[in-house]
Amino acid sequence: MPLYSYKALDLNGKEVSGQLEADTKAMAFKTLKDRRLAPHLIRLEFDAKRVRFGFPPSDKQKAQTIRQLGVLLSAGLPLMEAVGALTNNTAQPMLAQRAKDVLKMLRSGARFSNALEEEYPDLPPYVVRLAELGEATGTLGEAMSDAADQYEADLELKGEIRSALTYPTFLILAGAAIIILMFLFVVPQFADILKEEDADLPFISQIVIDTSLWLTANYQLGLLSLFGAIAAGIVLRKRLGRAMTRLLTVLPLTRTLLLSGDMAKWCSTMSSALSHGAGLMNAMVLAQSDIRSPAIRAGLDDARKSVRGGAHLDVALQTHLPRIDGMMLDMIRTGRISGRLKDMLAFASESYRRETKERTKKLTALVEPVAILSISLIVGTIVISI
């Protein structure tokens, strides 16, 4: 039976999350309603019927699919024909099959946004919600193009961060390999000589030699532990990812970087949602759904409740997100007064993206020497001790 994950609000307005099994997404929604919950996100996690052979589509390929659909619809092609054109994707058979499934659901009378959410469960939530807004306002082509713009911008930013951290990661892995090789092959030779001479060793030398001898005698256990850790990381990658995100939101060097990235995404989603006719409250729910940092998500949730209670958006954000940039608050205040909030949010999103890129470069410039210094200290300690 398919497994769905969900996020919902209970009777007290508190967000709850979990997983449940249901035959369809509609059945999952009904089950949550019966539990007296108000779901705002239901996502398919696993369905044995959908498991197909082949390489899964990459994020870039999915973004290109959304872009192609937006272009075709904006050019005036009917929805059925536009989706039908996606079934000819020979480069990625799994995406072509998904398009066929969407087309089948459309022919049976389903709404496009529902079909998209059912057949593309791994898309960011804002893509489906923008499609829903586009259907309601008759601007589906523009909505899908806006979703593709944001999707590609998110991927570009993620790629820049990944590229910036590639070299420091390589340094750390190479340094770790050198240290392990020294413990396994270099230090034991000195240990044999020192044992023959029955030398009185300094404390640090004794620690290094004992560690080397233990690793040499138990390297099978070390390899088994390494493979076990890799396997556990693959199985629990989502939980580990959430735990890592929580850790990064606490560390001073990465906390501001995550804030900039999340606020860029929030402003962009808010601007797109408002442009396609969403109300302020619905736009805030939509924009909040794809925020990574639990602390920022909680602050945005509190701000949304304040806005519902009558507070202005800029005042609510300033109250519940004290680390937010003052320039952004000024732009939101200006947009609210002038009636151009969506334009100001779009400008704020670009400002935050530029800031995120600059902070990423600065972080990389700091991580590289720290990695080199740490590896040098460990290797130097080993050399001095022997």
Contacts in CASP RR format, 6 or more apart in sequence:
PFRMAT RR
TARGET T0000
AUTHOR 0000-0000-0000
METHOD contacts of the structure
MODEL  1
MPLYSYKALDLNGKEVSGQLEADTKAMAFKTLKDRRLAPHLIRLEFDAKR
VRFGFPPSDKQKAQTIRQLGVLLSAGLPLMEAVGALTNNTAQPMLAQRAK
DVLKMLRSGARFSNALEEEYPDLPPYVVRLAELGEATGTLGEAMSDAADQ
YEADLELKGEIRSALTYPTFLILAGAAIIILMFLFVVPQFADILKEEDAD
LPFISQIVIDTSLWLTANYQLGLLSLFGAIAAGIVLRKRLGRAMTRLLTV
LPLTRTLLLSGDMAKWCSTMSSALSHGAGLMNAMVLAQSDIRSPAIRAGL
DDARKSVRGGAHLDVALQTHLPRIDGMMLDMIRTGRISGRLKDMLAFASE
SYRRETKERTKKLTALVEPVAILSISLIVGTIVISI
1 21 0 8 1.000
1 22 0 8 1.000
1 23 0 8 1.000
2 21 0 8 1.000
2 22 0 8 1.000
2 23 0 8 1.000
2 24 0 8 1.000
2 44 0 8 1.000
2 46 0 8 1.000
2 47 0 8 1.000
2 49 0 8 1.000
3 19 0 8 1.000
3 20 0 8 1.000
3 21 0 8 1.000
3 44 0 8 1.000
3 45 0 8 1.000
3 46 0 8 1.000
3 47 0 8 1.000
4 19 0 8 1.000
4 20 0 8 1.000
4 21 0 8 1.000
4 22 0 8 1.000
4 25 0 8 1.000
4 28 0 8 1.000
4 42 0 8 1.000
4 43 0 8 1.000
4 44 0 8 1.000
4 45 0 8 1.000
5 17 0 8 1.000
5 18 0 8 1.000
5 19 0 8 1.000
5 42 0 8 1.000
5 43 0 8 1.000
5 45 0 8 1.000
6 17 0 8 1.000
6 18 0 8 1.000
6 19 0 8 1.000
6 20 0 8 1.000
6 28 0 8 1.000
6 32 0 8 1.000
6 39 0 8 1.000
6 41 0 8 1.000
6 42 0 8 1.000
6 43 0 8 1.000
7 15 0 8 1.000
7 16 0 8 1.000
7 17 0 8 1.000
7 18 0 8 1.000
7 39 0 8 1.000
7 40 0 8 1.000
7 41 0 8 1.000
7 289 0 8 1.000
8 15 0 8 1.000
8 16 0 8 1.000
8 17 0 8 1.000
8 32 0 8 1.000
8 37 0 8 1.000
8 38 0 8 1.000
8 39 0 8 1.000
8 40 0 8 1.000
8 41 0 8 1.000
9 15 0 8 1.000
9 16 0 8 1.000
9 37 0 8 1.000
9 38 0 8 1.000
9 40 0 8 1.000
10 16 0 8 1.000
10 36 0 8 1.000
10 37 0 8 1.000
10 38 0 8 1.000
11 36 0 8 1.000
15 301 0 8 1.000
16 37 0 8 1.000
19 45 0 8 1.000
20 28 0 8 1.000
20 31 0 8 1.000
20 32 0 8 1.000
22 28 0 8 1.000
22 31 0 8 1.000
25 42 0 8 1.000
25 44 0 8 1.000
25 114 0 8 1.000
25 117 0 8 1.000
25 118 0 8 1.000
28 42 0 8 1.000
29 39 0 8 1.000
29 42 0 8 1.000
32 38 0 8 1.000
32 39 0 8 1.000
32 42 0 8 1.000
33 39 0 8 1.000
40 285 0 8 1.000
40 289 0 8 1.000
41 125 0 8 1.000
41 289 0 8 1.000
43 121 0 8 1.000
43 125 0 8 1.000
44 118 0 8 1.000
44 121 0 8 1.000
45 121 0 8 1.000
52 94 0 8 1.000
52 97 0 8 1.000
54 93 0 8 1.000
54 94 0 8 1.000
55 94 0 8 1.000
56 94 0 8 1.000
57 65 0 8 1.000
57 92 0 8 1.000
57 94 0 8 1.000
57 95 0 8 1.000
59 151 0 8 1.000
59 155 0 8 1.000
60 155 0 8 1.000
61 91 0 8 1.000
61 92 0 8 1.000
61 95 0 8 1.000
62 95 0 8 1.000
62 120 0 8 1.000
62 122 0 8 1.000
62 123 0 8 1.000
62 151 0 8 1.000
63 148 0 8 1.000
63 151 0 8 1.000
63 152 0 8 1.000
63 155 0 8 1.000
65 86 0 8 1.000
65 89 0 8 1.000
65 95 0 8 1.000
65 99 0 8 1.000
66 123 0 8 1.000
66 127 0 8 1.000
66 144 0 8 1.000
66 147 0 8 1.000
66 148 0 8 1.000
66 151 0 8 1.000
67 144 0 8 1.000
67 145 0 8 1.000
67 148 0 8 1.000
67 152 0 8 1.000
68 85 0 8 1.000
68 86 0 8 1.000
69 82 0 8 1.000
69 83 0 8 1.000
69 86 0 8 1.000
69 141 0 8 1.000
69 144 0 8 1.000
70 82 0 8 1.000
70 140 0 8 1.000
70 141 0 8 1.000
70 142 0 8 1.000
70 144 0 8 1.000
70 145 0 8 1.000
70 148 0 8 1.000
71 145 0 8 1.000
72 81 0 8 1.000
72 82 0 8 1.000
72 85 0 8 1.000
73 79 0 8 1.000
73 82 0 8 1.000
73 140 0 8 1.000
73 141 0 8 1.000
73 144 0 8 1.000
74 141 0 8 1.000
74 142 0 8 1.000
74 145 0 8 1.000
77 85 0 8 1.000
79 106 0 8 1.000
79 112 0 8 1.000
79 140 0 8 1.000
80 103 0 8 1.000
80 106 0 8 1.000
80 107 0 8 1.000
83 99 0 8 1.000
83 102 0 8 1.000
83 103 0 8 1.000
83 106 0 8 1.000
83 112 0 8 1.000
84 99 0 8 1.000
84 103 0 8 1.000
86 95 0 8 1.000
86 96 0 8 1.000
86 99 0 8 1.000
86 102 0 8 1.000
87 96 0 8 1.000
87 99 0 8 1.000
87 100 0 8 1.000
87 103 0 8 1.000
88 96 0 8 1.000
89 95 0 8 1.000
89 96 0 8 1.000
89 99 0 8 1.000
90 96 0 8 1.000
98 119 0 8 1.000
98 120 0 8 1.000
101 115 0 8 1.000
101 118 0 8 1.000
101 119 0 8 1.000
102 112 0 8 1.000
102 115 0 8 1.000
102 116 0 8 1.000
102 119 0 8 1.000
102 120 0 8 1.000
105 114 0 8 1.000
105 115 0 8 1.000
105 118 0 8 1.000
105 119 0 8 1.000
106 112 0 8 1.000
106 115 0 8 1.000
110 118 0 8 1.000
111 132 0 8 1.000
111 135 0 8 1.000
112 131 0 8 1.000
112 135 0 8 1.000
112 140 0 8 1.000
113 128 0 8 1.000
113 129 0 8 1.000
113 131 0 8 1.000
113 132 0 8 1.000
113 135 0 8 1.000
116 123 0 8 1.000
116 127 0 8 1.000
116 128 0 8 1.000
116 131 0 8 1.000
117 123 0 8 1.000
117 128 0 8 1.000
120 127 0 8 1.000
120 128 0 8 1.000
123 151 0 8 1.000
124 150 0 8 1.000
124 151 0 8 1.000
124 154 0 8 1.000
124 290 0 8 1.000
125 286 0 8 1.000
125 289 0 8 1.000
125 290 0 8 1.000
126 147 0 8 1.000
126 150 0 8 1.000
126 269 0 8 1.000
126 272 0 8 1.000
126 273 0 8 1.000
126 286 0 8 1.000
126 287 0 8 1.000
126 289 0 8 1.000
126 290 0 8 1.000
127 147 0 8 1.000
127 151 0 8 1.000
129 273 0 8 1.000
129 286 0 8 1.000
129 289 0 8 1.000
130 143 0 8 1.000
130 144 0 8 1.000
130 146 0 8 1.000
130 147 0 8 1.000
130 272 0 8 1.000
130 273 0 8 1.000
130 276 0 8 1.000
130 286 0 8 1.000
131 140 0 8 1.000
131 143 0 8 1.000
131 144 0 8 1.000
131 147 0 8 1.000
133 139 0 8 1.000
133 143 0 8 1.000
133 273 0 8 1.000
133 276 0 8 1.000
133 277 0 8 1.000
133 278 0 8 1.000
134 140 0 8 1.000
134 141 0 8 1.000
134 142 0 8 1.000
134 143 0 8 1.000
134 276 0 8 1.000
136 277 0 8 1.000
137 143 0 8 1.000
137 276 0 8 1.000
137 277 0 8 1.000
139 276 0 8 1.000
142 276 0 8 1.000
143 272 0 8 1.000
143 276 0 8 1.000
146 272 0 8 1.000
146 275 0 8 1.000
146 276 0 8 1.000
147 272 0 8 1.000
150 265 0 8 1.000
150 268 0 8 1.000
150 269 0 8 1.000
150 272 0 8 1.000
153 268 0 8 1.000
153 353 0 8 1.000
154 265 0 8 1.000
157 261 0 8 1.000
157 264 0 8 1.000
157 353 0 8 1.000
157 356 0 8 1.000
157 357 0 8 1.000
160 357 0 8 1.000
160 360 0 8 1.000
161 360 0 8 1.000
164 360 0 8 1.000
164 361 0 8 1.000
164 363 0 8 1.000
164 364 0 8 1.000
165 364 0 8 1.000
165 367 0 8 1.000
167 364 0 8 1.000
167 368 0 8 1.000
168 364 0 8 1.000
168 367 0 8 1.000
168 368 0 8 1.000
168 371 0 8 1.000
171 368 0 8 1.000
171 371 0 8 1.000
171 372 0 8 1.000
171 375 0 8 1.000
172 371 0 8 1.000
172 375 0 8 1.000
175 375 0 8 1.000
175 379 0 8 1.000
178 375 0 8 1.000
178 379 0 8 1.000
179 375 0 8 1.000
179 378 0 8 1.000
179 379 0 8 1.000
179 382 0 8 1.000
180 215 0 8 1.000
182 379 0 8 1.000
182 382 0 8 1.000
183 211 0 8 1.000
183 212 0 8 1.000
183 215 0 8 1.000
183 216 0 8 1.000
183 382 0 8 1.000
184 212 0 8 1.000
184 215 0 8 1.000
184 216 0 8 1.000
184 219 0 8 1.000
186 386 0 8 1.000
187 208 0 8 1.000
187 209 0 8 1.000
187 212 0 8 1.000
187 382 0 8 1.000
187 386 0 8 1.000
188 212 0 8 1.000
188 213 0 8 1.000
188 216 0 8 1.000
190 209 0 8 1.000
190 386 0 8 1.000
191 209 0 8 1.000
191 212 0 8 1.000
191 213 0 8 1.000
194 201 0 8 1.000
194 209 0 8 1.000
201 209 0 8 1.000
202 385 0 8 1.000
204 381 0 8 1.000
204 384 0 8 1.000
204 385 0 8 1.000
205 385 0 8 1.000
205 386 0 8 1.000
207 385 0 8 1.000
208 381 0 8 1.000
208 382 0 8 1.000
208 385 0 8 1.000
208 386 0 8 1.000
209 385 0 8 1.000
209 386 0 8 1.000
215 222 0 8 1.000
233 240 0 8 1.000
242 294 0 8 1.000
245 258 0 8 1.000
245 292 0 8 1.000
245 293 0 8 1.000
245 294 0 8 1.000
246 294 0 8 1.000
248 254 0 8 1.000
248 255 0 8 1.000
248 257 0 8 1.000
248 258 0 8 1.000
249 255 0 8 1.000
249 258 0 8 1.000
249 293 0 8 1.000
249 294 0 8 1.000
249 295 0 8 1.000
249 296 0 8 1.000
253 363 0 8 1.000
253 366 0 8 1.000
254 363 0 8 1.000
256 323 0 8 1.000
256 359 0 8 1.000
257 356 0 8 1.000
257 359 0 8 1.000
257 360 0 8 1.000
257 363 0 8 1.000
258 292 0 8 1.000
258 293 0 8 1.000
258 296 0 8 1.000
259 293 0 8 1.000
259 296 0 8 1.000
259 323 0 8 1.000
259 324 0 8 1.000
260 352 0 8 1.000
260 355 0 8 1.000
260 356 0 8 1.000
260 359 0 8 1.000
261 352 0 8 1.000
261 353 0 8 1.000
261 356 0 8 1.000
262 291 0 8 1.000
262 292 0 8 1.000
262 293 0 8 1.000
262 296 0 8 1.000
263 296 0 8 1.000
263 324 0 8 1.000
263 325 0 8 1.000
263 328 0 8 1.000
263 348 0 8 1.000
263 352 0 8 1.000
264 349 0 8 1.000
264 350 0 8 1.000
264 352 0 8 1.000
264 353 0 8 1.000
264 355 0 8 1.000
264 356 0 8 1.000
265 287 0 8 1.000
265 290 0 8 1.000
265 291 0 8 1.000
265 349 0 8 1.000
266 287 0 8 1.000
266 288 0 8 1.000
266 291 0 8 1.000
266 300 0 8 1.000
267 287 0 8 1.000
267 328 0 8 1.000
267 345 0 8 1.000
267 346 0 8 1.000
267 348 0 8 1.000
267 349 0 8 1.000
267 352 0 8 1.000
268 345 0 8 1.000
268 346 0 8 1.000
268 349 0 8 1.000
269 283 0 8 1.000
269 286 0 8 1.000
269 287 0 8 1.000
269 290 0 8 1.000
270 283 0 8 1.000
270 284 0 8 1.000
270 286 0 8 1.000
270 287 0 8 1.000
270 342 0 8 1.000
270 345 0 8 1.000
271 342 0 8 1.000
271 343 0 8 1.000
271 345 0 8 1.000
271 346 0 8 1.000
271 349 0 8 1.000
273 279 0 8 1.000
273 282 0 8 1.000
273 283 0 8 1.000
273 286 0 8 1.000
273 287 0 8 1.000
274 280 0 8 1.000
274 283 0 8 1.000
274 341 0 8 1.000
274 342 0 8 1.000
274 345 0 8 1.000
275 342 0 8 1.000
278 286 0 8 1.000
280 307 0 8 1.000
280 313 0 8 1.000
281 304 0 8 1.000
281 307 0 8 1.000
281 308 0 8 1.000
284 300 0 8 1.000
284 303 0 8 1.000
284 304 0 8 1.000
284 307 0 8 1.000
285 304 0 8 1.000
287 300 0 8 1.000
288 297 0 8 1.000
288 300 0 8 1.000
288 301 0 8 1.000
288 304 0 8 1.000
291 297 0 8 1.000
291 300 0 8 1.000
296 321 0 8 1.000
299 320 0 8 1.000
299 321 0 8 1.000
300 320 0 8 1.000
300 321 0 8 1.000
302 316 0 8 1.000
302 319 0 8 1.000
302 320 0 8 1.000
303 313 0 8 1.000
303 316 0 8 1.000
303 317 0 8 1.000
303 319 0 8 1.000
303 320 0 8 1.000
303 321 0 8 1.000
304 316 0 8 1.000
306 315 0 8 1.000
306 316 0 8 1.000
306 319 0 8 1.000
306 320 0 8 1.000
307 313 0 8 1.000
307 316 0 8 1.000
311 319 0 8 1.000
312 333 0 8 1.000
312 336 0 8 1.000
313 332 0 8 1.000
313 336 0 8 1.000
313 341 0 8 1.000
314 329 0 8 1.000
314 332 0 8 1.000
314 333 0 8 1.000
314 336 0 8 1.000
317 324 0 8 1.000
317 329 0 8 1.000
317 332 0 8 1.000
318 324 0 8 1.000
318 329 0 8 1.000
325 352 0 8 1.000
325 355 0 8 1.000
327 348 0 8 1.000
327 351 0 8 1.000
328 348 0 8 1.000
328 351 0 8 1.000
328 352 0 8 1.000
331 344 0 8 1.000
331 345 0 8 1.000
331 347 0 8 1.000
331 348 0 8 1.000
332 341 0 8 1.000
332 344 0 8 1.000
332 345 0 8 1.000
332 348 0 8 1.000
334 340 0 8 1.000
334 344 0 8 1.000
335 341 0 8 1.000
335 343 0 8 1.000
335 344 0 8 1.000
END
